Amino acid sequence: MSNLLDPLVGAGIELMLVGMGTVFLFLTLLVFVVKLMSALVSRFVTSETAVTPATASQNNPSAAIPAAHVAAIAAAIDQHRNR
């Protein structure tokens, strides 16, 4: 019985190591690709062209979210809480 179990355990460990190695290699490659893309985007996009909602609301608070959207969101929250 012990002789039949040893090759199966060895094959299971080998499969586990190959699978974990593949996942580790893929995730490592993914980290480097994301860092490369981040560096490329930061190089080609200047701070003048990058406008986020946070900076838009600092420059002009009324331009960030229209009043109709705020009213609709408030009404939806009120309706949800009253159920």
DSSP file (Angstrom, degrees, kcal/mol; ACC not computed):
  #  RESIDUE AA STRUCTURE BP1 BP2  ACC     N-H-->O    O-->H-N    N-H-->O    O-->H-N    TCO  KAPPA ALPHA  PHI   PSI    X-CA   Y-CA   Z-CA
    1    1 A M     >        0   0    0      0, 0.0     4,-1.3     0, 0.0     3,-0.3   0.000 360.0 360.0 360.0 -39.6    0.0    0.0    0.0
    2    2 A S  H  >  +     0   0    0      1,-0.2     4,-1.6     2,-0.2     3,-0.0   0.849 360.0  55.9 -65.9 -34.5    2.8    2.4    0.8
    3    3 A N  H  4 S+     0   0    0      1,-0.2    -1,-0.2     2,-0.2     0, 0.0   0.824 107.0  49.8 -68.4 -30.8    4.5    1.8   -2.6
    4    4 A L  H  > S+     0   0    0     -3,-0.3     4,-0.7     1,-0.2    -1,-0.2   0.788 110.5  50.1 -77.0 -27.5    1.3    2.8   -4.4
    5    5 A L  H  X S+     0   0    0     -4,-1.3     4,-2.4     1,-0.2     5,-0.2   0.821  97.0  67.8 -81.2 -31.9    0.9    6.0   -2.4
    6    6 A D  H  X S+     0   0    0     -4,-1.6     4,-2.4     1,-0.2     5,-0.2   0.900  99.9  46.8 -61.3 -45.5    4.4    7.4   -2.9
    7    7 A P  H  > S+     0   0    0      0, 0.0     4,-2.4     0, 0.0    -1,-0.2   0.875 113.1  50.9 -65.5 -33.5    4.2    8.1   -6.6
    8    8 A L  H  X S+     0   0    0     -4,-0.7     4,-2.3     2,-0.2    -2,-0.2   0.910 111.1  47.0 -68.3 -40.9    0.8    9.8   -6.2
    9    9 A V  H  X S+     0   0    0     -4,-2.4     4,-2.4     2,-0.2     5,-0.2   0.913 113.1  49.6 -65.7 -41.6    2.2   12.0   -3.4
   10   10 A G  H  X S+     0   0    0     -4,-2.4     4,-2.3    -5,-0.2    -2,-0.2   0.900 111.7  48.0 -63.2 -41.6    5.2   12.8   -5.5
   11   11 A A  H  X S+     0   0    0     -4,-2.4     4,-2.5     2,-0.2    -1,-0.2   0.881 111.3  51.4 -66.8 -37.8    3.1   13.7   -8.5
   12   12 A G  H  X S+     0   0    0     -4,-2.3     4,-2.3     2,-0.2    -2,-0.2   0.908 111.2  46.7 -65.1 -42.3    0.8   15.8   -6.3
   13   13 A I  H  X S+     0   0    0     -4,-2.4     4,-2.5     2,-0.2    -2,-0.2   0.905 112.5  50.3 -66.5 -40.7    3.7   17.8   -4.9
   14   14 A E  H  X S+     0   0    0     -4,-2.3     4,-2.4     2,-0.2    -2,-0.2   0.923 111.7  47.7 -62.7 -43.8    5.2   18.2   -8.4
   15   15 A L  H  X S+     0   0    0     -4,-2.5     4,-2.4     1,-0.2    -2,-0.2   0.891 111.5  51.4 -64.0 -39.6    1.9   19.5   -9.7
   16   16 A M  H  X S+     0   0    0     -4,-2.3     4,-2.7     2,-0.2     5,-0.2   0.925 111.3  46.8 -63.1 -45.0    1.5   21.8   -6.8
   17   17 A L  H  X S+     0   0    0     -4,-2.5     4,-2.3     2,-0.2    -2,-0.2   0.893 113.0  48.6 -66.4 -40.0    5.0   23.3   -7.3
   18   18 A V  H  X S+     0   0    0     -4,-2.4     4,-2.1     2,-0.2    -1,-0.2   0.920 114.4  46.5 -65.3 -42.6    4.5   23.8  -11.0
   19   19 A G  H  X S+     0   0    0     -4,-2.4     4,-2.3     2,-0.2    -2,-0.2   0.926 114.5  45.4 -65.6 -45.5    1.1   25.4  -10.4
   20   20 A M  H  X S+     0   0    0     -4,-2.7     4,-2.5     1,-0.2    -1,-0.2   0.876 112.9  51.7 -66.7 -36.6    2.4   27.7   -7.7
   21   21 A G  H  X S+     0   0    0     -4,-2.3     4,-2.4    -5,-0.2    -1,-0.2   0.894 109.6  49.8 -65.2 -39.9    5.5   28.6   -9.8
   22   22 A T  H  X S+     0   0    0     -4,-2.1     4,-2.5     2,-0.2    -2,-0.2   0.924 112.5  46.5 -64.5 -44.9    3.3   29.5  -12.8
   23   23 A V  H  X S+     0   0    0     -4,-2.3     4,-2.6     2,-0.2     5,-0.2   0.917 113.0  49.6 -64.4 -43.2    1.1   31.7  -10.7
   24   24 A F  H  X S+     0   0    0     -4,-2.5     4,-2.3     2,-0.2    -2,-0.2   0.917 112.1  48.2 -62.0 -43.5    4.1   33.4   -9.0
   25   25 A L  H  X S+     0   0    0     -4,-2.4     4,-2.3     2,-0.2    -2,-0.2   0.916 112.9  48.1 -63.5 -43.8    5.7   34.0  -12.4
   26   26 A F  H  X S+     0   0    0     -4,-2.5     4,-2.4     2,-0.2    -2,-0.2   0.925 113.0  46.9 -63.9 -45.0    2.5   35.4  -13.9
   27   27 A L  H  X S+     0   0    0     -4,-2.6     4,-2.1     2,-0.2    -1,-0.2   0.875 111.8  51.1 -67.2 -36.6    1.8   37.8  -10.9
   28   28 A T  H  X S+     0   0    0     -4,-2.3     4,-1.9    -5,-0.2    -1,-0.2   0.927 111.8  47.4 -63.9 -44.4    5.5   39.0  -11.0
   29   29 A L  H  X S+     0   0    0     -4,-2.3     4,-2.2     1,-0.2    -2,-0.2   0.888 110.2  53.6 -62.4 -39.5    5.2   39.7  -14.7
   30   30 A L  H  X S+     0   0    0     -4,-2.4     4,-2.3     2,-0.2    -1,-0.2   0.892 106.4  51.8 -63.1 -41.1    1.9   41.5  -14.1
   31   31 A V  H  X S+     0   0    0     -4,-2.1     4,-2.2     1,-0.2    -1,-0.2   0.923 111.6  46.6 -62.3 -44.7    3.4   43.7  -11.4
   32   32 A F  H  X S+     0   0    0     -4,-1.9     4,-2.3     1,-0.2    -2,-0.2   0.887 112.0  50.2 -67.3 -37.8    6.2   44.8  -13.8
   33   33 A V  H  X S+     0   0    0     -4,-2.2     4,-2.6     2,-0.2    -1,-0.2   0.903 111.0  49.0 -66.9 -40.2    3.9   45.4  -16.7
   34   34 A V  H  X S+     0   0    0     -4,-2.3     4,-2.3     2,-0.2    -2,-0.2   0.903 111.5  49.3 -66.5 -40.1    1.6   47.6  -14.5
   35   35 A K  H  X S+     0   0    0     -4,-2.2     4,-2.2     2,-0.2    -2,-0.2   0.907 111.5  49.7 -64.1 -40.4    4.6   49.6  -13.2
   36   36 A L  H  X S+     0   0    0     -4,-2.3     4,-2.3     2,-0.2    -2,-0.2   0.923 111.3  48.2 -63.6 -44.7    5.8   50.0  -16.8
   37   37 A M  H  X S+     0   0    0     -4,-2.6     4,-2.6     1,-0.2     5,-0.2   0.892 110.7  52.0 -63.1 -39.1    2.3   51.2  -17.9
   38   38 A S  H  X S+     0   0    0     -4,-2.3     4,-2.4     1,-0.2    -1,-0.2   0.906 110.1  48.4 -63.8 -41.4    2.2   53.6  -15.0
   39   39 A A  H  X S+     0   0    0     -4,-2.2     4,-1.4     2,-0.2    -2,-0.2   0.903 112.7  48.5 -65.9 -40.3    5.6   55.1  -15.9
   40   40 A L  H  X S+     0   0    0     -4,-2.3     4,-2.0     2,-0.2    -2,-0.2   0.905 112.5  47.7 -66.9 -41.3    4.5   55.5  -19.5
   41   41 A V  H  X S+     0   0    0     -4,-2.6     4,-2.2     1,-0.2    -2,-0.2   0.917 111.6  49.8 -66.6 -42.5    1.2   57.2  -18.6
   42   42 A S  H  < S+     0   0    0     -4,-2.4    -1,-0.2     1,-0.2    -2,-0.2   0.795 111.1  51.2 -67.9 -25.5    2.9   59.5  -16.2
   43   43 A R  H  < S+     0   0    0     -4,-1.4    -1,-0.2    -5,-0.2    -2,-0.2   0.898 118.0  35.3 -75.1 -40.5    5.5   60.4  -18.8
   44   44 A F  H  < S+     0   0    0     -4,-2.0     2,-0.6    -5,-0.1    -2,-0.2   0.663 108.4  68.0 -92.5 -17.4    2.9   61.2  -21.6
   45   45 A V  S  < S-     0   0    0     -4,-2.2     2,-0.1    -5,-0.2    -1,-0.1  -0.910  71.7-156.6-106.4 118.3    0.1   62.8  -19.5
   46   46 A T     >  -     0   0    0     -2,-0.6     4,-1.3     1,-0.1     3,-0.4  -0.411  30.1-109.3 -87.0 168.2    1.0   66.1  -17.9
   47   47 A S  T  4 S+     0   0    0      1,-0.2    -1,-0.1     2,-0.2    -2,-0.0   0.739 116.5  61.3 -69.9 -21.6   -0.6   67.5  -14.9
   48   48 A E  T  4 S+     0   0    0      1,-0.2    -1,-0.2     3,-0.1    -3,-0.0   0.855 108.7  40.7 -72.2 -34.3   -2.4   70.2  -17.0
   49   49 A T  T  4 S+     0   0    0     -3,-0.4     2,-0.9     1,-0.1    -2,-0.2   0.697  97.5  85.1 -87.9 -19.2   -4.2   67.6  -19.1
   50   50 A A     <  +     0   0    0     -4,-1.3     2,-0.6     2,-0.0    -1,-0.1  -0.741  55.5 173.3 -88.0 106.7   -5.1   65.3  -16.1
   51   51 A V        -     0   0    0     -2,-0.9    -3,-0.1     4,-0.0    -4,-0.0  -0.957   7.1-173.1-116.2 115.9   -8.3   66.6  -14.6
   52   52 A T     >  -     0   0    0     -2,-0.6     4,-2.3     1,-0.1     5,-0.2  -0.639  39.4-108.2-100.1 162.5   -9.8   64.5  -11.8
   53   53 A P  H  > S+     0   0    0      0, 0.0     4,-2.1     0, 0.0     5,-0.2   0.840 119.4  57.2 -58.3 -31.8  -13.1   65.2  -10.2
   54   54 A A  H  > S+     0   0    0      2,-0.2     4,-1.3     1,-0.2     5,-0.1   0.923 109.8  42.4 -66.6 -43.3  -11.2   66.2   -7.0
   55   55 A T  H  > S+     0   0    0      1,-0.2     4,-1.9     2,-0.2    -1,-0.2   0.842 112.4  54.8 -73.0 -31.1   -9.3   68.9   -8.8
   56   56 A A  H  X S+     0   0    0     -4,-2.3     4,-2.5     1,-0.2     7,-0.3   0.892 108.5  48.4 -66.9 -37.9  -12.4   70.0  -10.8
   57   57 A S  H  < S+     0   0    0     -4,-2.1    -1,-0.2    -5,-0.2    -2,-0.2   0.797 109.9  52.7 -74.1 -26.1  -14.3   70.5   -7.5
   58   58 A Q  H  < S+     0   0    0     -4,-1.3    -1,-0.2     2,-0.2    -2,-0.2   0.889 114.5  41.4 -72.7 -38.9  -11.5   72.5   -6.0
   59   59 A N  H  < S+     0   0    0     -4,-1.9    -2,-0.2     1,-0.3    -3,-0.1   0.919 139.1   3.2 -74.8 -43.6  -11.3   74.9   -9.0
   60   60 A N    >X  -     0   0    0     -4,-2.5     3,-1.6    -5,-0.2     4,-0.6  -0.809  63.0-166.0-146.1  97.8  -15.1   75.3   -9.4
   61   61 A P  H >> S+     0   0    0      0, 0.0     3,-0.8     0, 0.0     4,-0.6   0.811  89.1  55.8 -59.8 -31.2  -17.3   73.5   -6.9
   62   62 A S  H 34 S+     0   0    0      1,-0.2     5,-0.1     2,-0.1    -5,-0.1   0.683 101.2  59.2 -76.3 -15.3  -20.5   73.9   -9.0
   63   63 A A  H <4 S+     0   0    0     -3,-1.6    -1,-0.2    -7,-0.3    -6,-0.1   0.622  91.1  71.3 -85.9 -12.8  -18.9   72.2  -12.0
   64   64 A A  H << S+     0   0    0     -3,-0.8    -2,-0.1    -4,-0.6    -1,-0.1   0.975 112.9   4.7 -70.3 -55.6  -18.2   68.9  -10.2
   65   65 A I  S  < S-     0   0    0     -4,-0.6    -1,-0.3    -8,-0.1     5,-0.0  -0.993  78.9-121.1-134.8 125.5  -21.7   67.5   -9.8
   66   66 A P     >  -     0   0    0      0, 0.0     4,-1.8     0, 0.0     3,-0.4  -0.305  23.1-121.7 -63.6 150.1  -24.9   69.1  -11.3
   67   67 A A  H  > S+     0   0    0      1,-0.2     4,-2.3     2,-0.2     5,-0.2   0.836 111.6  58.7 -63.2 -33.7  -27.6   70.1   -8.8
   68   68 A A  H  > S+     0   0    0      1,-0.2     4,-2.1     2,-0.2    -1,-0.2   0.875 105.7  49.4 -64.4 -36.3  -30.1   67.8  -10.6
   69   69 A H  H  > S+     0   0    0     -3,-0.4     4,-2.6     2,-0.2     5,-0.2   0.909 109.9  50.6 -68.3 -41.4  -27.9   64.8  -10.0
   70   70 A V  H  X S+     0   0    0     -4,-1.8     4,-2.5     1,-0.2    -2,-0.2   0.912 111.5  48.3 -61.9 -42.0  -27.5   65.7   -6.3
   71   71 A A  H  X S+     0   0    0     -4,-2.3     4,-2.3     2,-0.2    -1,-0.2   0.900 112.0  49.2 -65.9 -40.2  -31.3   66.0   -6.0
   72   72 A A  H  X S+     0   0    0     -4,-2.1     4,-2.2     2,-0.2    -2,-0.2   0.899 112.4  47.8 -66.4 -39.9  -31.8   62.6   -7.7
   73   73 A I  H  X S+     0   0    0     -4,-2.6     4,-2.4     2,-0.2    -2,-0.2   0.918 112.0  49.4 -66.9 -42.9  -29.2   60.9   -5.5
   74   74 A A  H  X S+     0   0    0     -4,-2.5     4,-2.4    -5,-0.2    -2,-0.2   0.903 111.5  49.2 -63.1 -40.7  -30.7   62.4   -2.4
   75   75 A A  H  X S+     0   0    0     -4,-2.3     4,-2.5     2,-0.2    -1,-0.2   0.897 110.9  50.0 -65.3 -39.9  -34.2   61.3   -3.4
   76   76 A A  H  X S+     0   0    0     -4,-2.2     4,-2.2     2,-0.2    -2,-0.2   0.903 111.9  47.4 -65.9 -40.5  -33.0   57.8   -4.2
   77   77 A I  H  X S+     0   0    0     -4,-2.4     4,-2.3     2,-0.2    -2,-0.2   0.913 112.7  49.3 -65.8 -42.1  -31.3   57.5   -0.8
   78   78 A D  H  X S+     0   0    0     -4,-2.4     4,-1.6     1,-0.2    -2,-0.2   0.915 111.9  48.4 -62.8 -43.2  -34.4   58.8    1.0
   79   79 A Q  H  < S+     0   0    0     -4,-2.5     4,-0.4     1,-0.2    -1,-0.2   0.894 111.7  50.0 -64.9 -39.1  -36.6   56.3   -0.9
   80   80 A H  H >< S+     0   0    0     -4,-2.2     3,-0.9     1,-0.2    -2,-0.2   0.902 110.9  48.6 -66.6 -40.7  -34.3   53.5    0.0
   81   81 A R  H 3< S+     0   0    0     -4,-2.3    -1,-0.2     1,-0.2    -2,-0.2   0.789 106.9  56.8 -71.4 -27.3  -34.2   54.3    3.7
   82   82 A N  T 3<        0   0    0     -4,-1.6    -1,-0.2     1,-0.2    -2,-0.2   0.480 360.0 360.0 -84.2  -2.0  -38.0   54.6    3.9
   83   83 A R    <         0   0    0     -3,-0.9    -1,-0.2    -4,-0.4    -2,-0.1   0.486 360.0 360.0 -76.5 360.0  -38.6   51.1    2.6
